[in-house]
Amino acid sequence: MCEANVLSTHQAENNRLVPPGTRLYNSPAIDNLRLSVNQNPSAPVTAPAFQADNKVIPLAELTEWRTNIRDQGLNLVVTNGCFDLLHAGHVRYLETARNLGDALLVGLNGDESVCSLKGKGRPINPEMDRAIVLASLGCVTAVSIFPEIRADGFLGIAAPDQYVKGGDYTVETLDKNERQVVEEAGGQIVILSFVPGKSTTATLKRIEAARTEA
């Protein structure tokens, strides 16, 4: 078994479906807050409370969540990855992906699969911590953790209208099973470029360099 260098994995206590009609990226609550400030600038302002835990969807509940999204007529964009140390490149990539549709679901590789993909000592952060950080982003509608190295099982449940991948992929070099699942469900595959110089590996190298110089 591959042992990841992580802290203890937290269990989500309040994983709930995003209520039908909720648009977390362009939230009515935010619009109401702006309206309230404009109407009465001197009044005390209470910011809307968003709980990232509510945006982490257990894999067992993802089918129901997907049905709710479909019933609302929303175009679902899906991407996936490890997202170990979130950086500006990740954020720009996720925002670009979100702007392709109405809702963004992020499939997150679990700890064991990250260790298998990235090697000993990874992930740095345990899966639930990574999920909460992603879920706190306004552009992310929901996050779901899947245990496998490849995402075809997750994609079969998520049934994306658009499946977004980043980096040097082409449609032809994408994992054939992932491609097949998406295309058979009628989804479109979109390839986005990563932001040059922004990566978890580069961040870790800078941290190690700074530690050596100290």
Short mmCIF file of the C-alpha atoms (twelve columns), coordinates in Angstrom:
data_MODEL
# 
_entry.id   MODEL 
# 
loop_
_atom_site.group_PDB 
_atom_site.id 
_atom_site.type_symbol 
_atom_site.label_atom_id 
_atom_site.label_alt_id 
_atom_site.label_comp_id 
_atom_site.label_asym_id 
_atom_site.label_seq_id 
_atom_site.Cartn_x 
_atom_site.Cartn_y 
_atom_site.Cartn_z 
_atom_site.pdbx_PDB_model_num 
ATOM 1   C CA . MET A 1   0.000   0.000  0.000   1 
ATOM 2   C CA . CYS A 2   1.253   3.456  -0.901  1 
ATOM 3   C CA . GLU A 3   1.565   5.565  2.238   1 
ATOM 4   C CA . ALA A 4   0.926   9.241  1.635   1 
ATOM 5   C CA . ASN A 5   2.641   11.905 3.725   1 
ATOM 6   C CA . VAL A 6   -0.598  13.460 4.960   1 
ATOM 7   C CA . LEU A 7   -2.250  14.526 8.150   1 
ATOM 8   C CA . SER A 8   -5.246  12.603 9.419   1 
ATOM 9   C CA . THR A 9   -8.112  12.627 6.957   1 
ATOM 10  C CA . HIS A 10  -11.165 14.486 8.213   1 
ATOM 11  C CA . GLN A 11  -14.653 13.139 7.656   1 
ATOM 12  C CA . ALA A 12  -17.283 15.560 6.348   1 
ATOM 13  C CA . GLU A 13  -20.161 15.756 8.812   1 
ATOM 14  C CA . ASN A 14  -22.511 17.945 6.817   1 
ATOM 15  C CA . ASN A 15  -22.254 16.862 3.179   1 
ATOM 16  C CA . ARG A 16  -25.494 18.013 1.608   1 
ATOM 17  C CA . LEU A 17  -26.686 18.547 -1.932  1 
ATOM 18  C CA . VAL A 18  -26.585 22.061 -3.296  1 
ATOM 19  C CA . PRO A 19  -30.267 23.111 -3.176  1 
ATOM 20  C CA . PRO A 20  -32.050 23.281 -6.538  1 
ATOM 21  C CA . GLY A 21  -31.888 26.773 -7.977  1 
ATOM 22  C CA . THR A 22  -28.694 27.710 -6.165  1 
ATOM 23  C CA . ARG A 23  -26.158 29.487 -8.382  1 
ATOM 24  C CA . LEU A 24  -23.052 29.695 -6.248  1 
ATOM 25  C CA . TYR A 25  -20.839 31.499 -8.753  1 
ATOM 26  C CA . ASN A 26  -23.310 34.293 -9.472  1 
ATOM 27  C CA . SER A 27  -25.134 33.997 -6.182  1 
ATOM 28  C CA . PRO A 28  -28.423 35.831 -5.576  1 
ATOM 29  C CA . ALA A 29  -27.243 36.266 -1.990  1 
ATOM 30  C CA . ILE A 30  -24.264 38.281 -3.235  1 
ATOM 31  C CA . ASP A 31  -26.529 40.317 -5.507  1 
ATOM 32  C CA . ASN A 32  -28.848 41.046 -2.568  1 
ATOM 33  C CA . LEU A 33  -25.873 42.079 -0.461  1 
ATOM 34  C CA . ARG A 34  -24.726 44.543 -3.121  1 
ATOM 35  C CA . LEU A 35  -28.291 45.891 -3.435  1 
ATOM 36  C CA . SER A 36  -28.552 46.370 0.324   1 
ATOM 37  C CA . VAL A 37  -25.255 48.276 0.435   1 
ATOM 38  C CA . ASN A 38  -26.281 50.510 -2.476  1 
ATOM 39  C CA . GLN A 39  -29.655 51.310 -0.925  1 
ATOM 40  C CA . ASN A 40  -28.328 52.067 2.552   1 
ATOM 41  C CA . PRO A 41  -24.533 52.555 2.573   1 
ATOM 42  C CA . SER A 42  -24.442 53.458 6.285   1 
ATOM 43  C CA . ALA A 43  -26.263 50.332 7.486   1 
ATOM 44  C CA . PRO A 44  -24.311 47.435 9.057   1 
ATOM 45  C CA . VAL A 45  -23.563 44.732 6.499   1 
ATOM 46  C CA . THR A 46  -23.837 41.041 7.281   1 
ATOM 47  C CA . ALA A 47  -22.102 38.930 4.654   1 
ATOM 48  C CA . PRO A 48  -23.904 35.765 3.493   1 
ATOM 49  C CA . ALA A 49  -22.591 32.614 5.135   1 
ATOM 50  C CA . PHE A 50  -21.346 29.999 2.700   1 
ATOM 51  C CA . GLN A 51  -20.176 26.664 4.049   1 
ATOM 52  C CA . ALA A 52  -17.688 24.871 1.836   1 
ATOM 53  C CA . ASP A 53  -18.648 21.559 3.463   1 
ATOM 54  C CA . ASN A 54  -22.032 21.782 1.755   1 
ATOM 55  C CA . LYS A 55  -20.356 21.789 -1.654  1 
ATOM 56  C CA . VAL A 56  -18.468 18.520 -1.081  1 
ATOM 57  C CA . ILE A 57  -20.693 15.810 -2.545  1 
ATOM 58  C CA . PRO A 58  -20.051 12.183 -1.509  1 
ATOM 59  C CA . LEU A 59  -19.640 9.968  -4.548  1 
ATOM 60  C CA . ALA A 60  -22.647 7.916  -3.423  1 
ATOM 61  C CA . GLU A 61  -24.834 11.043 -3.672  1 
ATOM 62  C CA . LEU A 62  -23.437 12.338 -6.946  1 
ATOM 63  C CA . THR A 63  -26.120 10.722 -9.134  1 
ATOM 64  C CA . GLU A 64  -28.863 12.583 -7.263  1 
ATOM 65  C CA . TRP A 65  -26.887 15.831 -7.390  1 
ATOM 66  C CA . ARG A 66  -26.378 15.408 -11.154 1 
ATOM 67  C CA . THR A 67  -30.096 14.820 -11.630 1 
ATOM 68  C CA . ASN A 68  -30.848 18.092 -9.811  1 
ATOM 69  C CA . ILE A 69  -28.438 19.965 -12.075 1 
ATOM 70  C CA . ARG A 70  -30.008 18.412 -15.170 1 
ATOM 71  C CA . ASP A 71  -33.535 19.165 -13.981 1 
ATOM 72  C CA . GLN A 72  -32.584 22.826 -13.633 1 
ATOM 73  C CA . GLY A 73  -31.435 22.867 -17.251 1 
ATOM 74  C CA . LEU A 74  -27.897 23.819 -16.289 1 
ATOM 75  C CA . ASN A 75  -24.889 23.109 -18.486 1 
ATOM 76  C CA . LEU A 76  -22.443 21.117 -16.343 1 
ATOM 77  C CA . VAL A 77  -18.696 21.533 -16.777 1 
ATOM 78  C CA . VAL A 78  -16.533 18.855 -15.151 1 
ATOM 79  C CA . THR A 79  -12.812 18.657 -14.550 1 
ATOM 80  C CA . ASN A 80  -10.659 16.537 -12.267 1 
ATOM 81  C CA . GLY A 81  -7.220  16.324 -10.716 1 
ATOM 82  C CA . CYS A 82  -5.155  16.162 -7.532  1 
ATOM 83  C CA . PHE A 83  -5.120  19.865 -6.612  1 
ATOM 84  C CA . ASP A 84  -2.645  19.219 -3.817  1 
ATOM 85  C CA . LEU A 85  -1.320  22.738 -3.233  1 
ATOM 86  C CA . LEU A 86  -3.764  25.190 -4.755  1 
ATOM 87  C CA . HIS A 87  -2.012  27.998 -6.656  1 
ATOM 88  C CA . ALA A 88  -2.855  30.811 -9.064  1 
ATOM 89  C CA . GLY A 89  -2.587  28.520 -12.081 1 
ATOM 90  C CA . HIS A 90  -5.255  26.242 -10.623 1 
ATOM 91  C CA . VAL A 91  -7.561  29.163 -9.871  1 
ATOM 92  C CA . ARG A 92  -7.278  30.646 -13.368 1 
ATOM 93  C CA . TYR A 93  -7.827  27.232 -14.917 1 
ATOM 94  C CA . LEU A 94  -10.915 26.571 -12.782 1 
ATOM 95  C CA . GLU A 95  -12.382 29.998 -13.465 1 
ATOM 96  C CA . THR A 96  -11.895 29.507 -17.209 1 
ATOM 97  C CA . ALA A 97  -13.545 26.087 -17.014 1 
ATOM 98  C CA . ARG A 98  -16.484 27.463 -15.011 1 
ATOM 99  C CA . ASN A 99  -17.105 30.173 -17.583 1 
ATOM 100 C CA . LEU A 100 -17.743 27.511 -20.220 1 
ATOM 101 C CA . GLY A 101 -21.050 26.522 -18.586 1 
ATOM 102 C CA . ASP A 102 -23.477 27.114 -15.754 1 
ATOM 103 C CA . ALA A 103 -21.948 24.934 -13.032 1 
ATOM 104 C CA . LEU A 104 -18.509 23.449 -12.341 1 
ATOM 105 C CA . LEU A 105 -17.997 20.049 -10.706 1 
ATOM 106 C CA . VAL A 106 -14.446 19.141 -9.701  1 
ATOM 107 C CA . GLY A 107 -13.562 15.471 -9.357  1 
ATOM 108 C CA . LEU A 108 -10.778 15.129 -6.799  1 
ATOM 109 C CA . ASN A 109 -8.350  12.209 -6.711  1 
ATOM 110 C CA . GLY A 110 -8.321  10.521 -3.293  1 
ATOM 111 C CA . ASP A 111 -5.140  10.213 -1.240  1 
ATOM 112 C CA . GLU A 112 -4.140  6.724  -2.378  1 
ATOM 113 C CA . SER A 113 -4.509  7.575  -6.042  1 
ATOM 114 C CA . VAL A 114 -2.507  10.809 -5.629  1 
ATOM 115 C CA . CYS A 115 0.295   8.845  -3.992  1 
ATOM 116 C CA . SER A 116 0.258   6.374  -6.877  1 
ATOM 117 C CA . LEU A 117 0.275   9.176  -9.455  1 
ATOM 118 C CA . LYS A 118 2.729   11.574 -7.828  1 
ATOM 119 C CA . GLY A 119 4.927   9.313  -5.715  1 
ATOM 120 C CA . LYS A 120 6.050   9.000  -2.107  1 
ATOM 121 C CA . GLY A 121 5.311   11.996 0.079   1 
ATOM 122 C CA . ARG A 122 2.249   13.068 -1.859  1 
ATOM 123 C CA . PRO A 123 -0.301  14.342 -1.349  1 
ATOM 124 C CA . ILE A 124 0.857   17.079 0.983   1 
ATOM 125 C CA . ASN A 125 -2.711  17.754 2.071   1 
ATOM 126 C CA . PRO A 126 -5.299  15.032 2.771   1 
ATOM 127 C CA . GLU A 127 -8.257  14.624 0.458   1 
ATOM 128 C CA . MET A 128 -10.877 16.314 2.618   1 
ATOM 129 C CA . ASP A 129 -8.655  19.343 3.196   1 
ATOM 130 C CA . ARG A 130 -8.060  19.602 -0.553  1 
ATOM 131 C CA . ALA A 131 -11.790 19.284 -1.194  1 
ATOM 132 C CA . ILE A 132 -12.689 22.061 1.274   1 
ATOM 133 C CA . VAL A 133 -10.139 24.453 -0.227  1 
ATOM 134 C CA . LEU A 134 -11.513 23.821 -3.718  1 
ATOM 135 C CA . ALA A 135 -15.109 24.124 -2.501  1 
ATOM 136 C CA . SER A 136 -14.357 27.533 -0.995  1 
ATOM 137 C CA . LEU A 137 -13.764 28.969 -4.476  1 
ATOM 138 C CA . GLY A 138 -16.709 30.873 -5.871  1 
ATOM 139 C CA . CYS A 139 -16.231 29.389 -9.338  1 
ATOM 140 C CA . VAL A 140 -16.582 25.817 -8.024  1 
ATOM 141 C CA . THR A 141 -20.157 24.589 -7.667  1 
ATOM 142 C CA . ALA A 142 -19.297 21.217 -6.126  1 
ATOM 143 C CA . VAL A 143 -16.425 18.815 -5.414  1 
ATOM 144 C CA . SER A 144 -16.566 15.024 -5.308  1 
ATOM 145 C CA . ILE A 145 -13.729 12.720 -4.224  1 
ATOM 146 C CA . PHE A 146 -13.133 9.511  -6.170  1 
ATOM 147 C CA . PRO A 147 -10.645 6.781  -5.172  1 
ATOM 148 C CA . GLU A 148 -9.385  5.524  -8.551  1 
ATOM 149 C CA . ILE A 149 -6.336  6.738  -10.454 1 
ATOM 150 C CA . ARG A 150 -8.368  7.200  -13.636 1 
ATOM 151 C CA . ALA A 151 -11.537 9.262  -13.747 1 
ATOM 152 C CA . ASP A 152 -13.731 7.173  -16.067 1 
ATOM 153 C CA . GLY A 153 -15.871 5.782  -13.223 1 
ATOM 154 C CA . PHE A 154 -16.397 9.250  -11.786 1 
ATOM 155 C CA . LEU A 155 -17.172 10.651 -15.240 1 
ATOM 156 C CA . GLY A 156 -19.761 7.950  -15.818 1 
ATOM 157 C CA . ILE A 157 -21.681 9.313  -12.832 1 
ATOM 158 C CA . ALA A 158 -20.971 12.998 -13.461 1 
ATOM 159 C CA . ALA A 159 -22.060 12.834 -17.132 1 
ATOM 160 C CA . PRO A 160 -20.491 16.182 -18.071 1 
ATOM 161 C CA . ASP A 161 -21.868 18.373 -20.797 1 
ATOM 162 C CA . GLN A 162 -18.298 19.597 -21.133 1 
ATOM 163 C CA . TYR A 163 -15.236 17.779 -19.809 1 
ATOM 164 C CA . VAL A 164 -12.249 20.061 -19.343 1 
ATOM 165 C CA . LYS A 165 -8.631  18.941 -19.150 1 
ATOM 166 C CA . GLY A 166 -5.509  21.065 -18.819 1 
ATOM 167 C CA . GLY A 167 -1.927  20.787 -19.948 1 
ATOM 168 C CA . ASP A 168 -0.419  19.139 -23.009 1 
ATOM 169 C CA . TYR A 169 -3.356  16.817 -23.667 1 
ATOM 170 C CA . THR A 170 -5.116  16.545 -26.978 1 
ATOM 171 C CA . VAL A 171 -8.413  14.780 -27.535 1 
ATOM 172 C CA . GLU A 172 -6.405  11.961 -29.135 1 
ATOM 173 C CA . THR A 173 -3.963  11.547 -26.208 1 
ATOM 174 C CA . LEU A 174 -6.629  11.717 -23.497 1 
ATOM 175 C CA . ASP A 175 -7.171  8.458  -21.604 1 
ATOM 176 C CA . LYS A 176 -9.275  6.395  -24.001 1 
ATOM 177 C CA . ASN A 177 -11.707 5.183  -21.332 1 
ATOM 178 C CA . GLU A 178 -12.333 8.715  -20.075 1 
ATOM 179 C CA . ARG A 179 -12.854 9.912  -23.629 1 
ATOM 180 C CA . GLN A 180 -15.230 7.063  -24.393 1 
ATOM 181 C CA . VAL A 181 -17.369 7.675  -21.300 1 
ATOM 182 C CA . VAL A 182 -17.710 11.382 -22.049 1 
ATOM 183 C CA . GLU A 183 -18.431 10.988 -25.745 1 
ATOM 184 C CA . GLU A 184 -20.957 8.180  -25.253 1 
ATOM 185 C CA . ALA A 185 -22.889 10.447 -22.882 1 
ATOM 186 C CA . GLY A 186 -22.925 13.202 -25.501 1 
ATOM 187 C CA . GLY A 187 -20.356 15.392 -23.740 1 
ATOM 188 C CA . GLN A 188 -17.809 17.691 -25.341 1 
ATOM 189 C CA . ILE A 189 -14.086 17.551 -24.490 1 
ATOM 190 C CA . VAL A 190 -12.296 20.874 -24.032 1 
ATOM 191 C CA . ILE A 191 -8.514  21.243 -23.582 1 
ATOM 192 C CA . LEU A 192 -7.225  24.314 -21.719 1 
ATOM 193 C CA . SER A 193 -3.606  25.423 -21.434 1 
ATOM 194 C CA . PHE A 194 -2.000  25.595 -18.016 1 
ATOM 195 C CA . VAL A 195 -0.541  28.902 -16.831 1 
ATOM 196 C CA . PRO A 196 3.235   28.724 -17.522 1 
ATOM 197 C CA . GLY A 197 5.405   28.393 -14.428 1 
ATOM 198 C CA . LYS A 198 2.490   27.652 -12.120 1 
ATOM 199 C CA . SER A 199 2.474   24.113 -10.736 1 
ATOM 200 C CA . THR A 200 2.499   22.235 -7.455  1 
ATOM 201 C CA . THR A 201 5.887   20.740 -8.340  1 
ATOM 202 C CA . ALA A 202 7.351   24.207 -8.945  1 
ATOM 203 C CA . THR A 203 5.917   25.430 -5.638  1 
ATOM 204 C CA . LEU A 204 7.456   22.512 -3.749  1 
ATOM 205 C CA . LYS A 205 10.829  23.163 -5.391  1 
ATOM 206 C CA . ARG A 206 10.740  26.800 -4.265  1 
ATOM 207 C CA . ILE A 207 9.859   25.735 -0.731  1 
ATOM 208 C CA . GLU A 208 12.757  23.261 -0.682  1 
ATOM 209 C CA . ALA A 209 15.135  25.870 -2.095  1 
ATOM 210 C CA . ALA A 210 14.102  28.383 0.555   1 
ATOM 211 C CA . ARG A 211 14.579  25.753 3.277   1 
ATOM 212 C CA . THR A 212 18.063  24.951 1.996   1 
ATOM 213 C CA . GLU A 213 19.071  28.609 1.953   1 
ATOM 214 C CA . ALA A 214 17.764  29.258 5.479   1 
# 
